[in-house]
Amino acid sequence: MKKETILVSECLAGINCTYDDSNNENKDILELMKTHNLVLVCPEQLGGLSTPRVPAEQLGDKVFDKNGKDVTINFNKGASEALRIAKMYNCKKAILKAKSPSCGSKQIYDGSHSGKIIPGMGVTTILLRENGIEVINENDLS
């Protein structure tokens, strides 16, 4: 039987790609590697941002880093690249990092860089869903 192929935030697989050069390793993702084909992506890196990088948050339809620099173009490019990769591997589902300005699927930070969380979706999640890909976050696995 053919294994399902799922797009996954690479930080969830233990790869150090977060803004602070750490990861968000998730045991459920590591277990999924045994039964599914996982295609790992970091939309922020795909968009040309470095690791480490200044943390960023969405504010309306823009994304700004903590220093006030508009990094929307990087987030949009990363989302487009993640979509291209998802299509290349025929991914119908994605498991992305909760609350991320790229990957959040239910909640995101409010753009004030104060830790406040609001309902919303990350840039990549929006684009994937617009293209028929189901997106959940790692918290929906357990």
N, C-alpha and C positions, 0 to 999 in steps of 0.2 A: 504494500500500500504506500502511496506517495505521501510524504510528509508535507504538511501545510507550511508555507513560507510566510513569515511575519516580519514586518519592519519593526525594529526596536531601537530605542535610544541607547547608544553605545555606553553611556555612563551606567546604565542599569546592568550591563554585563561586566562591570568592574573596570572599564577603561577610563583612565584619568583624562577626562576631557571637559570637566566642569569649569566654570569661570575661575575657580581657585586651584585648578590643576588636581582636583581630587575626583572621586567617582561616587556613584550612588548604588553600589552593587546590591543586587536584589536576589535572594535565594530562589524565588519563584522563577525568575528569568533564567538562572543557571540550570534549574531543573527542566525548563522548557527546551533548552539546548539539546536535551537527550531525545526529545520526541518531535521536534519541529526544526525546520530550517529557519534560522534567524539571520536577517540582514541588518547589520548594525550601522547606524548613522548618527552623526552629531550635526544637526542643521546649522548650528552656530559656526562650527569649524568649516562646514561645507560652504558657508556664506563668506568665508575669508577672515573670520575673527581668530585671533591667536588664543592659545592656552598657555598660561593663564591670561585672563582678560578682565577688564573692569565689568562688574555685574551690570546687567541691563534689565529694564522693566518696560512694559507697554504703558503708553499713555494715549488713550484713544486709538487711532490707527497708526501711530508712530511708536518707535522703540528708541529709548534713550538710555545711555549708560549712566552710571552714578555721577559722572563728571559733567553730564549735560550734553554729551556728544550724541547726535542723531545717528543711530546705527540701523535704521529701518532698512536701508538698501541691503545690508548684510543679512538681515533676518529674512527678507523677501527672497534673496538669492539662495540662501540655505534651504528655505522651504521648497523652492522650485527644484533644487538639486535632489532633495529628499523625495519629492514626488517622482522625478525622473527615475530614480533608483527603484522606488516602489513599483513603478510600471515595468521597468526592465525585468524585475524578478517576479512580476505578477502577484504582488502582495495585495490581498483583499482586506488585511487587518494590520493595525499598528498598535504597539504598546509603547507609549511615550512617557516621559518624566512629568509627574504631576507638578503643577504650579509654575512651570517654566514659561518664559515669554515666547519660546519657540514651541514647546511641546505640551503645555498644559491643556487638559481636555475638559475640565470642569471649573477650575479656579486659576487665577493668576494673581501676581502682586499688582497693586493698584497704580504703580508708576511713581510713587512718592519716595521709594527706597526706605520706607519706614517699617517694613515687614507686614503691612496691612494687606490682607487677601480679599479679593472680590470675585464674584462669579465672572467667568470669561474663558476664552480659549486662546492658546498661543498661535502664532503666525503659521507654523507648519501644520498644526492640527486643523486650522481653518481650511487651508489649501487641500490637504488630504481628504477631508470630509466633502469639500466641494467636488472632488473627483471620485466620490463613491467608495472611499476607503474608510472602514470602520476604525475609529481611534478610541482606545481606552488608556487609562494610566495604570501604573504598577499596583496601585492600591485596590484596583478592581480584580486582581488575580486571587487574593486570599479571601 
